[in-house]
Amino acid sequence: MTRLNLQKENTICKIIELEGSNKFISKITAMGLTNGTFIEVIQNNKKFPVLLFARDTMIAVSKEEAKKILVKEVS
């Protein structure tokens, strides 16, 4: 298990756990990022948000938010 902000581009991961405040968890789950969701990391540059593809939608999360999402790499 690793944090989402450490994942390389073009990897597919499964969300294992969300850490943080209730406000953060509510925000992330409202975007469709819940435990068990498969996501593809599209872009992960140092100075930009992490760009994800999940549930047929492109989603951008900040680096700070990505640190609070624990994932397991699938491929």
Buried (B, 14 or more C-beta within 10 A) or exposed (E): EEEBBEBEEEBBBBBEEBEBEEEBBEBBEEBBBBEEBEBBBBBBEEEEBBBBBBEEEEBBBEBEBBBBBBBEEEE
